[in-house]
Amino acid sequence: MRNPLSTRLIGAAVAVTTLAAGCGGGDAEQAHEPGPIELALADYFADPANDTPVADQAEADCTAKEIVRLFGEDELSALGVTADHVPEIEDMGFSDQQVGWVLSGFNLCTDLTQAMTDALAEDVGDEAAACVTDALGETVINEIIRAQWANDTAALERTQEAFGIAAGVCGL
């Protein structure tokens, strides 16, 4: 039987992971002209309605740039991304390798552990959220994200168990 609090915390964690502390760069990066798919991804990541872990436009731009670099615009188009539409990550049908690429793009541009801590803090407070994410660790947090994006039911169950243990350790 699922613990309602751990289910809620997993839900919060999954909400955080739909994608995202900033990308720095030199003159070569500043001269980069993003294509239409990169711009669409950046707009999607930066839009608060999409509940991504992006803190600002710089993180959104960085994440979009990295994902386009890893996939290429043609492959992203084949996955349903257009200049006018970005599907939910879970709906794109990524292979395990491609999910790893998406995670790499986000990990290069954001602190996913901090993003999860911030999202959890809205429900359980700062101290409890920090405890849970510390107990989980970066590897498990990345596995939670990977499992969600890959629609990997077995991995989601394992990560929910880990989340429940972390919540228990933290007195939730």
C-alpha positions in Angstrom: 0.0 0.0 0.0 1.3 3.4 -0.9 2.0 6.0 1.7 -0.1 9.1 0.8 2.7 11.4 1.8 5.4 9.5 -0.2 3.0 9.5 -3.2 2.5 13.2 -2.8 6.3 13.8 -2.5 7.0 11.6 -5.5 4.4 13.6 -7.4 6.1 16.8 -6.4 9.5 15.3 -7.4 8.1 14.3 -10.8 6.6 17.7 -11.3 10.0 19.2 -10.7 11.6 16.9 -13.2 9.8 17.8 -16.4 13.3 19.6 -17.1 16.6 22.7 -16.0 22.7 27.0 -11.9 23.2 28.6 -15.3 25.3 28.2 -18.4 28.2 30.5 -18.7 30.0 31.1 -21.8 32.6 33.0 -23.8 32.3 35.1 -26.9 31.7 32.0 -29.1 28.6 31.0 -27.1 27.3 34.6 -27.1 27.5 34.6 -30.9 25.3 31.4 -31.1 22.1 31.9 -33.0 19.4 29.5 -31.8 17.2 27.8 -34.3 13.4 27.6 -34.1 13.3 24.4 -32.2 15.9 25.6 -29.7 13.9 28.8 -29.2 10.7 26.7 -28.7 12.4 24.5 -26.1 13.8 27.6 -24.3 10.3 29.2 -24.2 8.8 26.0 -23.0 11.3 25.5 -20.2 11.0 29.1 -19.0 7.2 29.2 -18.9 6.1 28.7 -15.3 2.9 27.0 -16.5 5.0 24.1 -17.6 6.4 23.4 -14.1 10.0 22.9 -15.1 12.9 23.3 -12.7 14.3 26.2 -14.6 14.9 29.2 -12.4 15.4 31.8 -15.1 15.7 32.5 -18.8 19.4 31.8 -18.8 18.9 28.3 -17.5 16.1 27.7 -20.0 18.3 28.9 -22.9 21.2 26.8 -21.7 19.1 23.7 -21.3 17.5 24.1 -24.7 20.9 24.7 -26.3 22.4 21.5 -24.7 19.4 19.4 -25.7 19.6 20.6 -29.3 23.3 20.0 -29.3 22.9 16.4 -28.0 19.9 15.5 -30.3 20.0 17.8 -33.3 17.0 19.6 -34.5 16.1 16.9 -37.0 15.9 14.2 -34.2 13.9 16.6 -32.0 11.5 17.2 -34.9 11.0 13.5 -35.3 10.1 13.3 -31.6 7.4 15.9 -32.1 9.1 19.1 -31.2 8.3 22.0 -33.6 8.7 25.8 -33.5 5.1 25.9 -32.2 4.8 22.9 -30.0 6.9 21.1 -27.4 5.3 17.9 -26.1 5.7 16.7 -22.5 8.9 14.7 -22.2 7.0 11.7 -21.0 5.1 11.7 -24.3 8.1 11.9 -26.7 8.9 8.2 -26.5 12.6 8.6 -25.7 14.9 5.6 -25.6 16.9 5.0 -22.4 19.9 6.6 -24.1 17.9 9.6 -25.2 16.6 10.1 -21.6 20.2 10.1 -20.5 20.9 12.9 -23.0 18.0 15.0 -21.7 19.3 14.5 -18.2 22.8 15.5 -19.3 21.4 18.6 -20.8 19.6 19.6 -17.6 22.5 18.6 -15.3 24.8 20.9 -17.3 22.5 23.9 -16.8 20.8 23.5 -13.5 21.1 21.9 -10.0 18.3 19.3 -10.2 18.8 18.4 -6.5 18.2 22.1 -5.5 15.2 22.3 -7.8 13.7 19.3 -6.2 14.5 20.7 -2.7 12.8 24.0 -3.7 9.7 22.2 -5.0 9.4 19.9 -2.0 9.8 22.9 0.4 6.5 24.2 -0.9 4.8 21.2 0.6 7.0 20.2 3.6 9.1 23.2 4.5 12.7 24.0 3.8 14.3 21.8 6.5 12.3 18.7 5.7 12.8 19.2 1.9 16.6 19.5 2.4 16.6 16.4 4.6 14.7 14.3 1.9 16.9 15.4 -1.0 20.0 14.9 1.1 18.8 11.4 2.0 18.0 10.6 -1.6 21.2 11.9 -3.1 21.9 13.1 -6.6 22.0 9.6 -8.1 18.5 8.6 -6.9 17.1 12.0 -7.8 18.4 11.5 -11.4 16.9 8.0 -11.4 13.5 9.4 -10.3 13.7 11.8 -13.3 14.9 9.1 -15.7 12.2 6.7 -14.6 9.5 9.3 -15.1 10.7 10.4 -18.5 11.2 6.8 -19.7 7.8 5.7 -18.4 9.7 2.9 -16.5 7.1 1.5 -14.1 9.6 -0.8 -12.3 12.1 2.0 -11.7 9.3 4.3 -10.6 8.3 1.8 -8.0 11.9 1.5 -6.8 12.3 5.2 -6.6 9.0 5.6 -4.8 10.3 3.1 -2.2 13.5 5.1 -1.9 11.5 8.3 -1.5 9.3 6.7 1.2 12.5 5.6 3.1 13.9 9.1 2.8 10.7 10.7 4.0 10.6 8.2 7.0 14.2 9.1 7.9 13.3 12.7 7.8 10.2 12.2 10.1 7.6 12.8 7.4 
